[in-house]
């Protein structure tokens, strides 16, 4: 799972609480799961419309939230998408959009597993 989700980041988030309360971590996961699909959709909508600025903004936002939770593979894909969108590279943006959708799904699954381990 470390390639998809860097567990050291998850552990660091847990360490912010003196008593090991996972509330901060769970709040960040909830926000990611609530906002993530909108950001992924914005990337794909931007691609369809040829709106490179929209793709870049959505990828930038998703890069930050995925990095905060240690979703490194998704974070790297978002970084690449930002660069491709900034350079108006349509073919590379298409390839990366598909990769971003897949990597978001992987990150979502991993984060739901982490979430489930604290809410069960």
Secondary structure, 3 states (H helix, E strand, C coil): CCCCCCHHHHHHHHHCCCCCCCHHHHHHHHHHHHHHHHHHHHHHHHHHHCCHHHHHHHHHHHHHHHHHHCCHHHHHHHHHHHHHHHCCCHHHHHHHHHHHHHHHHHHHHHHHHHHHHHHC
